[in-house]
Amino acid sequence: MSAPETTPSGGRAALTALAWIWVAVPFGYGVWQLLIKVVQLFSG
């Protein structure tokens, strides 16, 4: 019995990185917009 591979292959790692970017960019934009709105809300 061989041990399962723990490191993803090159294509799989690239796909995983792309998926994280696909999620992180809109999330980061949303957080940025939220901060802008919070500042506007509390600054009068």
HUCORDA-V437562 format. One record per residue. OMEGA is omega in whole degrees, -180 to 180 (none if undefined). NEAR is the number of other C-alpha atoms within 8 Angstrom. D_FIRST is the distance of its C-alpha to the first C-alpha in Angstrom with 2 decimals. Layout:
((OMEGA,NEAR,D_FIRST) (OMEGA,NEAR,D_FIRST))
//
This chain:
((-180,2,0.00) (179,3,3.79) (178,4,6.74) (-179,4,9.21) (-176,5,12.27) (179,4,15.14) (-180,4,18.00) (177,7,19.59) (-176,6,20.57) (180,6,24.26) (179,6,25.51) (179,8,23.75) (179,9,25.18) (179,8,28.58) (178,8,28.50) (178,8,27.63) (179,8,30.48) (178,8,32.82) (178,8,32.08) (178,8,32.86) (-180,8,36.04) (-180,8,36.96) (-172,8,36.97) (-177,8,38.28) (177,8,41.33) (178,8,43.01) (178,8,42.09) (177,8,43.68) (178,8,46.71) (178,8,47.09) (179,8,46.99) (178,8,49.54) (177,8,51.82) (179,8,51.51) (178,8,52.61) (-179,8,55.54) (179,8,56.62) (178,8,56.34) (178,8,58.53) (-178,8,61.04) (-175,7,61.06) (180,6,61.79) (174,5,64.05) (none,4,66.64))
//
